[in-house]
Amino acid sequence: MNTEKKPKDTVLVLGAGELGIQVLRAMSNKVQEHTDVKISVLLRSEAAYAISGSRKARLDELTKLGIAVVEGDLQENSIDELSELFAAFDAVINCSGFVGGPGTQIKITQAVFKAAVARYFPWQFGVDYDVVGKGSGQQVWDEQLEVRHLLRQQNATSWVIVSTGIFTSYLFEPGFGVIDAQSKTVCALGDWKHAVTLTTPEDIGKLTADIFFHQPTFKNEIVYIAGDTLTYSELADLMSAYWGIKLNRKLLDRQQLQGDAQHNPQDIGANYRIAFARPDGVAWSKRNTYNHRQRISTTTASQWLAKQHGM
Protein backbone atom coordinates (compact mmCIF):
# COMPACT_ATOMS: atom_id res chain seq x y z
CA MET A 1 0.00 0.00 0.00
CA ASN A 2 1.24 3.50 -0.82
CA THR A 3 1.80 5.32 2.46
CA GLU A 4 3.74 8.35 1.21
CA LYS A 5 2.39 11.69 2.32
CA LYS A 6 0.45 13.32 -0.52
CA PRO A 7 -0.75 16.90 -1.00
CA LYS A 8 -4.04 17.68 0.73
CA ASP A 9 -6.94 19.04 -1.30
CA THR A 10 -5.92 17.38 -4.57
CA VAL A 11 -8.91 15.83 -6.34
CA LEU A 12 -8.92 13.48 -9.33
CA VAL A 13 -12.17 13.07 -11.28
CA LEU A 14 -12.34 9.89 -13.36
CA GLY A 15 -13.88 10.72 -16.74
CA ALA A 16 -15.31 13.78 -18.45
CA GLY A 17 -18.38 12.26 -20.06
CA GLU A 18 -22.05 13.07 -19.55
CA LEU A 19 -21.73 13.14 -15.76
CA GLY A 20 -18.01 13.76 -15.38
CA ILE A 21 -18.07 17.11 -17.17
CA GLN A 22 -20.93 18.29 -14.95
CA VAL A 23 -19.00 17.30 -11.81
CA LEU A 24 -15.88 19.03 -13.15
CA ARG A 25 -17.79 22.24 -13.90
CA ALA A 26 -19.39 22.26 -10.46
CA MET A 27 -16.13 21.42 -8.67
CA SER A 28 -14.37 24.18 -10.61
CA ASN A 29 -17.02 26.66 -9.46
CA LYS A 30 -16.52 25.53 -5.88
CA VAL A 31 -12.77 26.01 -6.17
CA GLN A 32 -13.45 29.74 -6.46
CA GLU A 33 -14.41 29.53 -2.77
CA HIS A 34 -11.73 26.95 -1.87
CA THR A 35 -8.67 28.28 -3.69
CA ASP A 36 -6.33 25.70 -2.14
CA VAL A 37 -8.11 22.82 -3.91
CA LYS A 38 -6.62 21.51 -7.16
CA ILE A 39 -8.79 19.55 -9.60
CA SER A 40 -7.50 17.06 -12.18
CA VAL A 41 -9.28 14.69 -14.57
CA LEU A 42 -8.26 11.24 -15.81
CA LEU A 43 -8.71 10.77 -19.57
CA ARG A 44 -7.65 8.11 -22.04
CA SER A 45 -4.81 9.15 -24.35
CA GLU A 46 -7.06 9.66 -27.39
CA ALA A 47 -9.13 12.14 -25.38
CA ALA A 48 -6.16 13.70 -23.58
CA TYR A 49 -4.42 14.52 -26.88
CA ALA A 50 -7.40 15.28 -29.11
CA ILE A 51 -6.61 17.83 -31.80
CA SER A 52 -10.06 18.36 -33.30
CA GLY A 53 -13.77 17.76 -32.87
CA SER A 54 -15.85 17.47 -29.70
CA ARG A 55 -12.97 16.02 -27.66
CA LYS A 56 -10.79 19.03 -28.51
CA ALA A 57 -13.65 21.34 -27.47
CA ARG A 58 -13.94 19.43 -24.19
CA LEU A 59 -10.17 19.76 -23.60
CA ASP A 60 -10.35 23.49 -24.28
CA GLU A 61 -13.15 23.81 -21.72
CA LEU A 62 -11.14 21.88 -19.12
CA THR A 63 -8.20 24.21 -19.68
CA LYS A 64 -10.43 27.25 -19.16
CA LEU A 65 -11.76 25.67 -15.96
CA GLY A 66 -8.20 25.30 -14.70
CA ILE A 67 -8.39 21.51 -14.61
CA ALA A 68 -5.23 19.48 -15.22
CA VAL A 69 -5.39 16.35 -17.40
CA VAL A 70 -3.91 13.04 -16.27
CA GLU A 71 -3.57 10.28 -18.85
CA GLY A 72 -4.76 6.78 -17.97
CA ASP A 73 -7.07 3.95 -19.06
CA LEU A 74 -9.43 2.49 -16.48
CA GLN A 75 -10.10 -0.55 -18.64
CA GLU A 76 -6.58 -1.35 -19.86
CA ASN A 77 -4.43 -0.27 -16.91
CA SER A 78 -3.79 -2.78 -14.10
CA ILE A 79 -4.58 -2.22 -10.44
CA ASP A 80 -0.92 -1.39 -9.83
CA GLU A 81 -0.81 1.09 -12.73
CA LEU A 82 -4.00 2.82 -11.63
CA SER A 83 -2.77 2.87 -8.05
CA GLU A 84 0.35 4.75 -9.14
CA LEU A 85 -1.85 7.36 -10.85
CA PHE A 86 -4.22 7.69 -7.90
CA ALA A 87 -1.42 7.90 -5.32
CA ALA A 88 -0.78 11.58 -6.08
CA PHE A 89 -4.31 12.54 -5.01
CA ASP A 90 -6.05 13.07 -1.72
CA ALA A 91 -9.52 12.35 -3.15
CA VAL A 92 -10.97 10.51 -6.15
CA ILE A 93 -14.45 11.09 -7.63
CA ASN A 94 -15.36 8.25 -9.99
CA CYS A 95 -17.53 9.39 -12.93
CA SER A 96 -16.42 6.62 -15.30
CA GLY A 97 -19.76 4.89 -15.79
CA PHE A 98 -20.02 1.26 -16.91
CA VAL A 99 -18.07 1.65 -20.17
CA GLY A 100 -15.07 -0.30 -18.85
CA GLY A 101 -16.98 -3.58 -18.80
CA PRO A 102 -17.44 -6.20 -16.05
CA GLY A 103 -14.99 -5.99 -13.16
CA THR A 104 -13.79 -2.47 -13.90
CA GLN A 105 -15.48 -0.83 -10.91
CA ILE A 106 -14.04 -3.44 -8.53
CA LYS A 107 -10.59 -2.89 -10.06
CA ILE A 108 -10.85 0.89 -9.66
CA THR A 109 -11.92 0.50 -6.03
CA GLN A 110 -9.03 -1.84 -5.27
CA ALA A 111 -6.61 0.62 -6.91
CA VAL A 112 -8.02 3.45 -4.76
CA PHE A 113 -7.35 1.40 -1.62
CA LYS A 114 -3.84 0.42 -2.72
CA ALA A 115 -3.04 4.09 -3.41
CA ALA A 116 -4.17 5.02 0.12
CA VAL A 117 -6.55 7.65 -1.23
CA ALA A 118 -8.05 9.42 1.78
CA ARG A 119 -11.51 10.04 0.30
CA TYR A 120 -13.43 8.22 -2.44
CA PHE A 121 -16.71 8.92 -4.23
CA PRO A 122 -17.30 5.64 -6.13
CA TRP A 123 -19.36 5.27 -9.30
CA GLN A 124 -22.60 4.58 -7.42
CA PHE A 125 -24.65 7.35 -9.03
CA GLY A 126 -27.74 5.19 -9.45
CA VAL A 127 -30.17 3.08 -7.44
CA ASP A 128 -29.92 1.78 -3.89
CA TYR A 129 -27.96 -1.42 -4.51
CA ASP A 130 -28.21 -2.47 -0.84
CA VAL A 131 -31.99 -2.65 -1.10
CA VAL A 132 -32.01 -4.16 -4.59
CA GLY A 133 -29.53 -6.88 -3.57
CA LYS A 134 -28.19 -9.54 -5.93
CA GLY A 135 -30.14 -11.20 -8.71
CA SER A 136 -31.80 -8.03 -10.04
CA GLY A 137 -31.23 -9.13 -13.63
CA GLN A 138 -28.41 -6.64 -14.03
CA GLN A 139 -24.88 -8.04 -13.77
CA VAL A 140 -23.44 -4.53 -13.33
CA TRP A 141 -25.79 -3.95 -10.39
CA ASP A 142 -24.43 -7.08 -8.69
CA GLU A 143 -20.93 -5.66 -9.16
CA GLN A 144 -22.03 -2.34 -7.66
CA LEU A 145 -23.20 -4.20 -4.56
CA GLU A 146 -19.82 -5.94 -4.37
CA VAL A 147 -18.10 -2.53 -4.48
CA ARG A 148 -20.16 -1.52 -1.42
CA HIS A 149 -18.99 -4.64 0.38
CA LEU A 150 -15.36 -3.76 -0.40
CA LEU A 151 -15.85 -0.20 0.88
CA ARG A 152 -17.26 -1.43 4.17
CA GLN A 153 -14.58 -4.06 4.71
CA GLN A 154 -11.86 -1.44 5.15
CA ASN A 155 -11.41 1.74 7.15
CA ALA A 156 -8.34 3.42 5.60
CA THR A 157 -10.26 5.20 2.84
CA SER A 158 -13.40 7.13 3.76
CA TRP A 159 -16.16 7.02 1.17
CA VAL A 160 -19.35 8.79 0.18
CA ILE A 161 -22.00 7.23 -2.07
CA VAL A 162 -24.31 9.66 -3.88
CA SER A 163 -27.55 7.84 -4.77
CA THR A 164 -29.28 9.63 -7.62
CA GLY A 165 -31.74 7.30 -9.28
CA ILE A 166 -31.48 7.22 -13.07
CA PHE A 167 -30.50 10.10 -15.30
CA THR A 168 -33.70 11.99 -16.08
CA SER A 169 -33.18 11.73 -19.84
CA TYR A 170 -32.97 7.92 -19.68
CA LEU A 171 -36.55 7.61 -18.48
CA PHE A 172 -37.65 9.23 -21.74
CA GLU A 173 -35.29 7.25 -24.02
CA PRO A 174 -37.14 5.01 -26.50
CA GLY A 175 -34.71 2.20 -25.68
CA PHE A 176 -35.83 2.11 -22.05
CA GLY A 177 -39.31 1.26 -23.26
CA VAL A 178 -41.40 3.19 -20.74
CA ILE A 179 -42.44 6.15 -22.89
CA ASP A 180 -43.31 5.67 -26.56
CA ALA A 181 -43.74 9.10 -28.13
CA GLN A 182 -44.75 7.63 -31.50
CA SER A 183 -47.78 5.70 -30.23
CA LYS A 184 -48.32 8.07 -27.26
CA THR A 185 -48.05 5.18 -24.81
CA VAL A 186 -46.72 5.03 -21.25
CA CYS A 187 -45.81 1.62 -19.84
CA ALA A 188 -45.68 0.75 -16.14
CA LEU A 189 -42.95 -1.65 -15.07
CA GLY A 190 -44.44 -4.23 -12.73
CA ASP A 191 -47.16 -2.08 -11.20
CA TRP A 192 -48.63 1.39 -11.68
CA LYS A 193 -47.77 2.13 -8.05
CA HIS A 194 -44.08 1.40 -8.55
CA ALA A 195 -41.96 4.53 -8.65
CA VAL A 196 -38.66 5.70 -10.09
CA THR A 197 -36.28 8.41 -8.89
CA LEU A 198 -34.51 10.51 -11.50
CA THR A 199 -31.96 13.34 -11.50
CA THR A 200 -30.30 15.30 -14.31
CA PRO A 201 -26.50 15.10 -14.71
CA GLU A 202 -26.35 18.88 -14.16
CA ASP A 203 -28.04 18.52 -10.77
CA ILE A 204 -25.91 15.50 -9.87
CA GLY A 205 -22.77 17.47 -10.68
CA LYS A 206 -23.87 20.47 -8.62
CA LEU A 207 -24.99 18.38 -5.65
CA THR A 208 -21.92 16.12 -5.71
CA ALA A 209 -19.70 19.20 -5.46
CA ASP A 210 -21.87 20.54 -2.61
CA ILE A 211 -21.67 17.20 -0.80
CA PHE A 212 -17.89 17.02 -1.33
CA PHE A 213 -17.32 20.39 0.32
CA HIS A 214 -20.12 20.12 2.91
CA GLN A 215 -19.22 20.71 6.55
CA PRO A 216 -19.21 18.66 8.65
CA THR A 217 -17.63 16.27 6.15
CA PHE A 218 -19.68 13.27 5.06
CA LYS A 219 -17.82 10.07 5.87
CA ASN A 220 -18.67 6.45 5.11
CA GLU A 221 -22.31 7.10 4.30
CA ILE A 222 -24.89 7.15 1.55
CA VAL A 223 -26.32 10.54 0.60
CA TYR A 224 -29.60 10.46 -1.31
CA ILE A 225 -30.50 13.12 -3.86
CA ALA A 226 -33.39 13.41 -6.33
CA GLY A 227 -34.60 15.66 -9.07
CA ASP A 228 -37.97 13.95 -8.94
CA THR A 229 -39.69 10.75 -7.83
CA LEU A 230 -42.74 9.58 -9.77
CA THR A 231 -44.94 6.54 -9.78
CA TYR A 232 -45.67 5.20 -13.25
CA SER A 233 -49.27 6.34 -12.78
CA GLU A 234 -48.05 9.89 -12.05
CA LEU A 235 -45.74 9.68 -15.06
CA ALA A 236 -48.66 8.72 -17.29
CA ASP A 237 -50.66 11.69 -15.99
CA LEU A 238 -47.70 13.96 -16.64
CA MET A 239 -47.25 12.74 -20.21
CA SER A 240 -50.99 12.98 -20.88
CA ALA A 241 -50.89 16.64 -19.86
CA TYR A 242 -47.69 17.22 -21.83
CA TRP A 243 -49.08 15.70 -25.02
CA GLY A 244 -52.54 17.14 -24.43
CA ILE A 245 -54.26 13.83 -25.18
CA LYS A 246 -55.68 10.76 -23.49
CA LEU A 247 -52.72 8.44 -23.94
CA ASN A 248 -52.41 4.66 -23.99
CA ARG A 249 -51.50 3.07 -20.66
CA LYS A 250 -49.90 -0.35 -20.71
CA LEU A 251 -48.93 -2.47 -17.72
CA LEU A 252 -45.89 -4.71 -18.24
CA ASP A 253 -45.92 -7.31 -15.47
CA ARG A 254 -42.78 -9.20 -14.45
CA GLN A 255 -43.76 -12.32 -16.38
CA GLN A 256 -44.05 -10.34 -19.61
CA LEU A 257 -40.84 -8.43 -18.92
CA GLN A 258 -38.92 -11.66 -18.28
CA GLY A 259 -40.32 -13.15 -21.48
CA ASP A 260 -39.24 -10.08 -23.45
CA ALA A 261 -35.71 -10.37 -22.05
CA GLN A 262 -35.48 -14.08 -22.88
CA HIS A 263 -36.66 -13.55 -26.44
CA ASN A 264 -34.40 -10.52 -26.96
CA PRO A 265 -31.13 -11.33 -25.15
CA GLN A 266 -29.28 -8.50 -26.93
CA ASP A 267 -31.80 -5.89 -25.79
CA ILE A 268 -30.12 -4.04 -22.90
CA GLY A 269 -33.33 -2.13 -22.23
CA ALA A 270 -35.27 -5.37 -21.68
CA ASN A 271 -33.02 -6.34 -18.76
CA TYR A 272 -33.20 -2.85 -17.32
CA ARG A 273 -36.98 -2.94 -17.43
CA ILE A 274 -36.94 -6.09 -15.28
CA ALA A 275 -34.57 -4.44 -12.82
CA PHE A 276 -36.85 -1.43 -12.42
CA ALA A 277 -40.05 -3.47 -12.07
CA ARG A 278 -39.86 -3.45 -8.28
CA PRO A 279 -41.45 -1.61 -5.34
CA ASP A 280 -38.21 -0.61 -3.61
CA GLY A 281 -34.57 0.28 -4.13
CA VAL A 282 -35.05 2.32 -7.31
CA ALA A 283 -37.00 5.21 -5.78
CA TRP A 284 -37.08 7.28 -2.59
CA SER A 285 -39.05 10.25 -1.38
CA LYS A 286 -37.66 13.63 -2.37
CA ARG A 287 -38.39 14.76 1.20
CA ASN A 288 -35.65 12.43 2.43
CA THR A 289 -32.91 13.86 0.21
CA TYR A 290 -29.90 16.09 0.77
CA ASN A 291 -31.20 18.66 -1.71
CA HIS A 292 -34.56 18.89 0.12
CA ARG A 293 -32.88 19.32 3.51
CA GLN A 294 -30.55 21.98 2.10
CA ARG A 295 -33.40 23.64 0.16
CA ILE A 296 -31.54 23.29 -3.13
CA SER A 297 -33.78 23.38 -6.20
CA THR A 298 -33.51 20.49 -8.65
CA THR A 299 -35.07 19.85 -12.05
CA THR A 300 -38.34 17.89 -11.94
CA ALA A 301 -39.54 15.65 -14.76
CA SER A 302 -42.09 18.29 -15.69
CA GLN A 303 -39.44 21.01 -15.85
CA TRP A 304 -37.15 18.77 -17.91
CA LEU A 305 -39.96 18.08 -20.36
CA ALA A 306 -40.70 21.78 -20.71
CA LYS A 307 -37.19 22.28 -22.06
CA GLN A 308 -37.53 19.53 -24.69
CA HIS A 309 -38.81 19.89 -28.23
CA GLY A 310 -40.47 17.48 -30.59
CA MET A 311 -41.03 14.72 -28.07
N, C-alpha and C positions, 0 to 999 in steps of 0.2 A: 504493500500500500504506500502511496506517495504521502510522506508526512512533512515535506518541506513547507516552510511558511510561505504563503502566497499573498499577493496584495488584496486588501479588503476592498469591497465595493467594486469588484470586477465581475461583470455579468456576461455570460455567453448564451445567446439565443440560437437554438438549433433550427435552421430553416427560415426562409423568407417567402413562403408561399401565401396561400389565402389567409391563414391565421397569423403566421409568423410576421408578415409585414405589418399587420395591425398591432401586434404586440410591440414590435420595434418602434413604430411611430409613437405609441403611447408611452413606452419607456423613455424614448428620446425627449418627449414633452416633460416627463417627470424629472429628467436630469437637469432641466432648467432650475428646478427647486433644490436638487441634490447634486451640486456641481462636482462633488468628489467621486461620483459614480461613473464608471466607464463601461460602455456597452459595445459588445462585439457580436458578430453573427457568423455561424458556420455554414459555408456553402460548398457544394461540389465544384471541382475545378472548372467545369464548363460554364458554370454560373459566375464563379469568382473572376473569370477572365473574359467574360463576354464582351464583344466589341461592337455588337449591333443588336437591334431588335428590342423586345420587351425586357430581356435580361439586362441589357446595357442600360435601359431606362431605370430598371430597379436598382442597379449598382450606383447610378448617378444619384438617385434619391437617397440611398444609404450614405453616400459621401456627404450629401447636404445635411443629413441628420447627425453627422459626426460619428457614425458607426463604423468600426473597423471590421474588415473581412478576414476570417480565418478559413483556410482551405481544409476540407476533410470530406469523407464519404461515409455516412452512417451505415450504409449497406456493405460496402467493400472493406472498410477498415476493421481490423481486429479489436478485441477488447483492449489489448495493450496499446495499440495505436491510438484509439479514441481516448484512453486514459491519459496518454501523454498530452493530447490536445486539451483535455478538460482540466489538467492539473494546474494550469496557469490562472484558473478562474475560481472566484469565491462562490459564485452561484451559476446554475445552469437552468434555463427555461426551455423545455423541450416542445417545439412546435413542428416536429417533423412529420406528423401524421402517420398513416399506415403504409406509405409508399415503399418502405424498405423491405416489406415482406415478412413472413412469419419469423419470429425470434428476434427481430431487430430491436423491439422495445425492451426486451429482457437484456439484450447485449448492451444497449445504451445505459440502462440502469446499473448493470454490473460495472461498466466503465466509470460511471459517476462515483460509485463506491470506491473503486480502486484508486481513483484520482484524489480521494479525500475531499471532494467538493463539500463545502459547508452547508449549502442550501440547494434544494432541487425541486423544481416544478416539473413533474413528469408529464408525458403526453397522456393525460386522462381527461381531456376536454370533451366529455361525452356524458354517458349515462352513469348511474350508480351501480358499478360492477359488483359491489358487495351484496347488494340486494338481488341483482339479477342472478349471480352465482354462475356456476359452470353449466354447460349444456344448453345454452340459449339458442344454439343454431349458428352462432357466429364464432369462428375459431379465434379471430382477433380479440373478441371480448373475453374469451377464456384466458388469453395471454395477458390482457389488461388486469385481470383479477390476480394472475400470478405476479405481476409487477407489484401490486399492492402487498402481497405476501412478502416479497423481498424487502420492500420498504420497511415493513413492520418488524422484520427479523433482525434489524440492525439499529444502532442508535448513534452512529458517528455522523451521518448525514441527516439533517433535518429536512423535512419535505412538506409540501403543500399541494394538495390536489384541488383543482378548480373544476367542479362539476357544472356543466353548461347545458346539458341536453344536446340536441342536434343543432347544426347550423340551420338558421331559419330558412335559408334558400332551399335546403335539401327537402324540406317538407313539401315544397311546391314543384320539385323536379319530377318530370314525367316518369323517370326510371324508378322512383320510389313507389309509384303506383297508388298513391293515396288521392291525389287530385288529378283528374283528367280534364284539361281545359277544352279539348276538342268535343267531347261528348257531354261536357258540363256535369260531370259525375264526381262525387266525393265518396271514397270508400273508408269504412271503419275497420281497423285491424283488431279482430277478436271480439270487440264489443263497443257499442256506441258510447259507453261510459268510460272506456279506457282513455287515458290522456297522454299527451306528449309535451315535453318542455323543449323550448327552442330559444336560441340566442344568436344574434348576428355576430360575425367575426369582429366587426368594429367594436361592438359592446364587450365582447370577450377580451379584446386587446386592452381596451380602456380599464376594465375591471381587474384584469390580471395585473396590470401596472399598479393600480390602486392597492390591491391586495399585497403585492410585493413590498410596497413601501409603507403599508399600514403599521401604525403603532398602537398597542403593543404588537410585536411581530407574531404572525401566525407560525405555528410550529407543530409539525406532525399531525395535521388535521385536514379534513375535507371542508372546503368552503363552497357552498351552493350559490349559484347565480342563475338568473333567468330573464330572458327578454319577455317571454310569455309562456303560459301553460294553458292548454286547451284540450277539452275532451273532443273526440271525433264528432260528437253531436254539435258542439259549439263551433267547431271548424266548418261543418256543413252549413250552419246558420250564417257564419261569416262569409263564406263563398257565395251563398245564395244572395246575400245583400250586395256583395261586390259585383256579381254578374247581373243582378237585377232580375233574376228569374227563379222559378221553382226548379231546383236542380234534381238530378237523380242521386238517390242515396243507396249505397250498396254495402251490405255487411259481408266481410270476408272472415269467416270463422277459422279457427286454427286448423281444422281438418282440410278445408279448401286451400289454405295457405301452404300447408305441408305438401299437399298434392301438387300445387303449382311448382314448389321448389324441387320436388322429385322429378317432375316432367321437364323442368327447365334448369338443369344443374349449372349451366353457365350464367344464369340470371342472378347477378349479385343482389339486385333489388328484391328478388323473391325470398332470399334468406334473411334480408334485413326486415322484411315485412313480418316474418315469423317472430323475429327477435323483439319487435315492437308490439306484438299482439299480446300484451300482458298488462295486468292491473297495477304493477308496481315497478320501481327501479328505473323507469324511463321518464318519469314526471314527478315534480314536487311543487308544492304551493309557492307562488311568488312571494307570499308573505313571510316565508321562512328563508329568504335569501339575503345575502350580503348587500346586494344593491337596494333591497327594500329597507333594510335596517339603516343603511347609510343615506337613504333618500336620494339615490342616484337614478335618474331616468334612464330607461332602456327602451329599445324599439319593440313594440308589440307586433303581432302578426298583421293586425289591421293597418298599422302605420307602415309596415314593410310593403304590404300590398298597394297602399296608396302611392308609393314611389315607383311601382312597376307599370309597364305599358304593354299592351297587347296580349295580356294573359287571359 
